[in-house]
């Protein structure tokens, strides 16, 4: 689910993923290129997404638990 809103002149985008989650031991390398736990896929999706977010000088809030 993706929610958007304008807050204090900035765009706020909230993304909620109800998938199976990420193993805690993978978290330190999550945004490294070519690091994937799946047999198919390049492991580039999250590193590319992070570069786009960083290029826009965005920041991340703490994930909801």
N, CA, C and O atoms as CSV, one atom per row, in Angstrom:
chain,resi,resn,atom,element,x,y,z
A,1,UNK,N,N,0.852,-1.164,0.000
A,1,UNK,CA,C,0.000,0.000,0.000
A,1,UNK,C,C,0.906,1.238,0.000
A,1,UNK,O,O,1.910,1.281,0.710
A,2,UNK,N,N,0.548,2.215,-0.784
A,2,UNK,CA,C,1.293,3.467,-0.853
A,2,UNK,C,C,0.348,4.611,-0.505
A,2,UNK,O,O,-0.737,4.726,-1.076
A,3,UNK,N,N,0.766,5.456,0.437
A,3,UNK,CA,C,-0.011,6.638,0.808
A,3,UNK,C,C,0.873,7.859,0.594
A,3,UNK,O,O,2.069,7.832,0.883
A,4,UNK,N,N,0.271,8.927,0.086
A,4,UNK,CA,C,1.011,10.174,-0.102
A,4,UNK,C,C,0.252,11.326,0.533
A,4,UNK,O,O,-0.975,11.310,0.625
A,5,UNK,N,N,1.000,12.319,0.967
A,5,UNK,CA,C,0.385,13.534,1.498
A,5,UNK,C,C,1.416,14.655,1.450
A,5,UNK,O,O,2.616,14.406,1.345
A,6,UNK,N,N,0.940,15.871,1.527
A,6,UNK,CA,C,1.812,17.037,1.590
A,6,UNK,C,C,1.856,17.473,3.036
A,6,UNK,O,O,0.826,17.593,3.698
A,7,UNK,N,N,3.064,17.710,3.518
A,7,UNK,CA,C,3.226,18.089,4.918
A,7,UNK,C,C,4.331,19.131,5.008
A,7,UNK,O,O,5.479,18.857,4.659
A,8,UNK,N,N,3.990,20.308,5.469
A,8,UNK,CA,C,4.944,21.403,5.629
A,8,UNK,C,C,5.724,21.654,4.334
A,8,UNK,O,O,6.938,21.853,4.362
A,9,UNK,N,N,5.014,21.643,3.205
A,9,UNK,CA,C,5.613,21.937,1.918
A,9,UNK,C,C,6.437,20.811,1.319
A,9,UNK,O,O,7.125,21.010,0.317
A,10,UNK,N,N,6.376,19.640,1.915
A,10,UNK,CA,C,7.128,18.500,1.404
A,10,UNK,C,C,6.176,17.349,1.100
A,10,UNK,O,O,5.094,17.253,1.679
A,11,UNK,N,N,6.589,16.486,0.191
A,11,UNK,CA,C,5.822,15.275,-0.107
A,11,UNK,C,C,6.212,14.208,0.904
A,11,UNK,O,O,7.394,13.996,1.175
A,12,UNK,N,N,5.217,13.545,1.452
A,12,UNK,CA,C,5.441,12.435,2.369
A,12,UNK,C,C,4.857,11.199,1.703
A,12,UNK,O,O,3.673,11.157,1.370
A,13,UNK,N,N,5.696,10.204,1.514
A,13,UNK,CA,C,5.271,8.966,0.870
A,13,UNK,C,C,5.475,7.834,1.873
A,13,UNK,O,O,6.575,7.637,2.389
A,14,UNK,N,N,4.417,7.105,2.136
A,14,UNK,CA,C,4.474,5.986,3.074
A,14,UNK,C,C,4.179,4.704,2.305
A,14,UNK,O,O,3.193,4.615,1.573
A,15,UNK,N,N,5.045,3.722,2.484
A,15,UNK,CA,C,4.892,2.452,1.788
A,15,UNK,C,C,4.777,1.352,2.825
A,15,UNK,O,O,5.609,1.246,3.726
A,16,UNK,N,N,3.747,0.538,2.695
A,16,UNK,CA,C,3.527,-0.579,3.602
A,16,UNK,C,C,3.575,-1.873,2.791
A,16,UNK,O,O,2.801,-2.047,1.849
A,17,UNK,N,N,4.461,-2.757,3.147
A,17,UNK,CA,C,4.642,-4.028,2.457
A,17,UNK,C,C,4.296,-5.145,3.442
A,17,UNK,O,O,4.872,-5.213,4.528
A,18,UNK,N,N,3.386,-5.994,3.079
A,18,UNK,CA,C,2.979,-7.080,3.971
A,18,UNK,C,C,3.565,-8.417,3.519
A,18,UNK,O,O,3.004,-9.475,3.808
A,19,UNK,N,N,4.681,-8.368,2.819
A,19,UNK,CA,C,5.345,-9.578,2.351
A,19,UNK,C,C,5.959,-10.372,3.486
A,19,UNK,O,O,5.725,-10.080,4.659
A,20,UNK,N,N,6.748,-11.379,3.132
A,20,UNK,CA,C,7.320,-12.288,4.123
A,20,UNK,C,C,8.412,-11.660,4.973
A,20,UNK,O,O,8.808,-12.231,5.990
A,21,UNK,N,N,8.896,-10.512,4.578
A,21,UNK,CA,C,9.898,-9.810,5.379
A,21,UNK,C,C,11.319,-10.133,4.961
A,21,UNK,O,O,11.550,-10.894,4.021
A,22,UNK,N,N,12.255,-9.551,5.665
A,22,UNK,CA,C,13.673,-9.713,5.368
A,22,UNK,C,C,14.352,-10.289,6.597
A,22,UNK,O,O,14.147,-9.811,7.713
A,23,UNK,N,N,15.150,-11.303,6.391
A,23,UNK,CA,C,15.872,-11.923,7.503
A,23,UNK,C,C,16.809,-10.895,8.138
A,23,UNK,O,O,17.491,-10.163,7.421
A,24,UNK,N,N,16.852,-10.830,9.458
A,24,UNK,CA,C,17.683,-9.828,10.151
A,24,UNK,C,C,19.145,-9.853,9.726
A,24,UNK,O,O,19.783,-8.801,9.675
A,25,UNK,N,N,19.688,-11.021,9.422
A,25,UNK,CA,C,21.104,-11.091,9.041
A,25,UNK,C,C,21.372,-10.467,7.667
A,25,UNK,O,O,22.523,-10.177,7.344
A,26,UNK,N,N,20.346,-10.259,6.866
A,26,UNK,CA,C,20.500,-9.638,5.550
A,26,UNK,C,C,20.448,-8.114,5.608
A,26,UNK,O,O,20.893,-7.448,4.673
A,27,UNK,N,N,19.919,-7.560,6.673
A,27,UNK,CA,C,19.720,-6.109,6.758
A,27,UNK,C,C,20.981,-5.276,6.546
A,27,UNK,O,O,20.906,-4.248,5.872
A,28,UNK,N,N,22.147,-5.671,7.092
A,28,UNK,CA,C,23.338,-4.827,6.878
A,28,UNK,C,C,23.747,-4.692,5.405
A,28,UNK,O,O,24.384,-3.703,5.042
A,29,UNK,N,N,23.399,-5.652,4.558
A,29,UNK,CA,C,23.806,-5.606,3.149
A,29,UNK,C,C,22.623,-5.339,2.221
A,29,UNK,O,O,22.732,-5.538,1.012
A,30,UNK,N,N,21.521,-4.902,2.761
A,30,UNK,CA,C,20.276,-4.767,2.017
A,30,UNK,C,C,20.400,-3.899,0.766
A,30,UNK,O,O,19.794,-4.210,-0.260
A,31,UNK,N,N,21.167,-2.827,0.835
A,31,UNK,CA,C,21.265,-1.898,-0.295
A,31,UNK,C,C,22.544,-2.072,-1.107
A,31,UNK,O,O,22.898,-1.195,-1.895
A,32,UNK,N,N,23.241,-3.192,-0.926
A,32,UNK,CA,C,24.429,-3.487,-1.722
A,32,UNK,C,C,24.012,-4.095,-3.055
A,32,UNK,O,O,23.149,-4.971,-3.108
A,33,UNK,N,N,24.631,-3.624,-4.119
A,33,UNK,CA,C,24.338,-4.169,-5.453
A,33,UNK,C,C,24.757,-5.629,-5.538
A,33,UNK,O,O,25.757,-6.041,-4.949
A,34,UNK,N,N,23.992,-6.388,-6.268
A,34,UNK,CA,C,24.242,-7.797,-6.555
A,34,UNK,C,C,24.167,-8.692,-5.329
A,34,UNK,O,O,24.680,-9.811,-5.352
A,35,UNK,N,N,23.548,-8.228,-4.276
A,35,UNK,CA,C,23.379,-9.050,-3.072
A,35,UNK,C,C,21.914,-9.465,-3.020
A,35,UNK,O,O,21.047,-8.682,-2.631
A,36,UNK,N,N,21.653,-10.688,-3.410
A,36,UNK,CA,C,20.282,-11.183,-3.452
A,36,UNK,C,C,20.221,-12.576,-2.855
A,36,UNK,O,O,21.160,-13.359,-2.999
A,37,UNK,N,N,19.124,-12.887,-2.187
A,37,UNK,CA,C,18.952,-14.223,-1.622
A,37,UNK,C,C,18.106,-15.103,-2.537
A,37,UNK,O,O,17.860,-16.268,-2.225
A,38,UNK,N,N,17.672,-14.562,-3.638
A,38,UNK,CA,C,16.816,-15.312,-4.565
A,38,UNK,C,C,17.636,-15.853,-5.733
A,38,UNK,O,O,18.580,-15.208,-6.189
A,39,UNK,N,N,17.270,-17.040,-6.212
A,39,UNK,CA,C,18.026,-17.612,-7.330
A,39,UNK,C,C,17.884,-16.822,-8.634
A,39,UNK,O,O,18.783,-16.855,-9.473
A,40,UNK,N,N,16.785,-16.127,-8.809
A,40,UNK,CA,C,16.582,-15.289,-9.989
A,40,UNK,C,C,16.585,-13.840,-9.552
A,40,UNK,O,O,16.100,-13.508,-8.471
A,41,UNK,N,N,17.116,-13.004,-10.367
A,41,UNK,CA,C,17.172,-11.583,-10.042
A,41,UNK,C,C,18.612,-11.145,-9.860
A,41,UNK,O,O,19.484,-11.946,-9.525
A,42,UNK,N,N,18.843,-9.884,-10.080
A,42,UNK,CA,C,20.208,-9.368,-10.053
A,42,UNK,C,C,20.595,-8.773,-8.708
A,42,UNK,O,O,21.782,-8.579,-8.444
A,43,UNK,N,N,19.632,-8.482,-7.860
A,43,UNK,CA,C,19.954,-7.806,-6.608
A,43,UNK,C,C,20.203,-6.323,-6.804
A,43,UNK,O,O,20.898,-5.699,-6.001
A,44,UNK,N,N,19.640,-5.746,-7.871
A,44,UNK,CA,C,19.858,-4.329,-8.144
A,44,UNK,C,C,18.673,-3.439,-7.784
A,44,UNK,O,O,18.834,-2.220,-7.722
A,45,UNK,N,N,17.503,-3.997,-7.548
A,45,UNK,CA,C,16.295,-3.194,-7.332
A,45,UNK,C,C,16.409,-2.215,-6.178
A,45,UNK,O,O,16.187,-1.019,-6.368
A,46,UNK,N,N,16.748,-2.688,-4.990
A,46,UNK,CA,C,16.841,-1.792,-3.836
A,46,UNK,C,C,18.016,-0.826,-3.939
A,46,UNK,O,O,17.855,0.341,-3.584
A,47,UNK,N,N,19.195,-1.252,-4.408
A,47,UNK,CA,C,20.281,-0.261,-4.571
A,47,UNK,C,C,19.923,0.863,-5.542
A,47,UNK,O,O,20.267,2.019,-5.297
A,48,UNK,N,N,19.242,0.542,-6.631
A,48,UNK,CA,C,18.831,1.585,-7.585
A,48,UNK,C,C,17.794,2.499,-6.953
A,48,UNK,O,O,17.875,3.719,-7.094
A,49,UNK,N,N,16.820,1.920,-6.256
A,49,UNK,CA,C,15.792,2.733,-5.587
A,49,UNK,C,C,16.436,3.675,-4.575
A,49,UNK,O,O,16.040,4.836,-4.473
A,50,UNK,N,N,17.423,3.189,-3.827
A,50,UNK,CA,C,18.100,4.032,-2.835
A,50,UNK,C,C,18.841,5.183,-3.511
A,50,UNK,O,O,18.827,6.303,-3.000
A,51,UNK,N,N,19.489,4.928,-4.650
A,51,UNK,CA,C,20.191,5.997,-5.364
A,51,UNK,C,C,19.215,7.085,-5.824
A,51,UNK,O,O,19.535,8.272,-5.775
A,52,UNK,N,N,18.031,6.675,-6.269
A,52,UNK,CA,C,17.011,7.644,-6.696
A,52,UNK,C,C,16.556,8.482,-5.510
A,52,UNK,O,O,16.455,9.705,-5.610
A,53,UNK,N,N,16.282,7.826,-4.387
A,53,UNK,CA,C,15.849,8.541,-3.182
A,53,UNK,C,C,16.939,9.491,-2.720
A,53,UNK,O,O,16.664,10.646,-2.395
A,54,UNK,N,N,18.181,9.009,-2.689
A,54,UNK,CA,C,19.299,9.862,-2.260
A,54,UNK,C,C,19.481,11.061,-3.190
A,54,UNK,O,O,19.782,12.161,-2.726
A,55,UNK,N,N,19.301,10.860,-4.494
A,55,UNK,CA,C,19.463,11.949,-5.459
A,55,UNK,C,C,18.450,13.065,-5.222
A,55,UNK,O,O,18.707,14.223,-5.553
A,56,UNK,N,N,17.309,12.719,-4.654
A,56,UNK,CA,C,16.272,13.708,-4.355
A,56,UNK,C,C,16.414,14.270,-2.942
A,56,UNK,O,O,15.566,15.025,-2.466
A,57,UNK,N,N,17.503,13.883,-2.287
A,57,UNK,CA,C,17.786,14.340,-0.920
A,57,UNK,C,C,16.640,14.003,0.034
A,57,UNK,O,O,16.310,14.773,0.936
A,58,UNK,N,N,16.057,12.854,-0.189
A,58,UNK,CA,C,14.964,12.401,0.672
A,58,UNK,C,C,15.540,11.772,1.937
A,58,UNK,O,O,16.727,11.453,2.005
A,59,UNK,N,N,14.711,11.607,2.896
A,59,UNK,CA,C,15.134,10.937,4.117
A,59,UNK,C,C,14.060,9.933,4.518
A,59,UNK,O,O,12.905,10.036,4.107
A,60,UNK,N,N,14.454,8.990,5.306
A,60,UNK,CA,C,13.562,7.917,5.696
A,60,UNK,C,C,13.161,8.081,7.153
A,60,UNK,O,O,13.981,8.433,8.001
A,61,UNK,N,N,11.903,7.824,7.427
A,61,UNK,CA,C,11.432,7.784,8.806
A,61,UNK,C,C,11.647,6.372,9.329
A,61,UNK,O,O,11.868,5.447,8.548
A,62,UNK,N,N,11.584,6.203,10.613
A,62,UNK,CA,C,11.697,4.855,11.189
A,62,UNK,C,C,10.537,4.000,10.722
A,62,UNK,O,O,9.400,4.469,10.677
A,63,UNK,N,N,10.809,2.747,10.372
A,63,UNK,CA,C,9.724,1.866,9.940
A,63,UNK,C,C,8.756,1.584,11.071
A,63,UNK,O,O,9.154,1.456,12.228
A,64,UNK,N,N,7.489,1.490,10.728
A,64,UNK,CA,C,6.459,1.142,11.731
A,64,UNK,C,C,6.625,-0.315,12.097
A,64,UNK,O,O,6.903,-1.143,11.230
A,65,UNK,N,N,6.465,-0.632,13.324
A,65,UNK,CA,C,6.580,-2.022,13.771
A,65,UNK,C,C,5.296,-2.464,14.414
A,65,UNK,O,O,5.190,-3.608,14.858
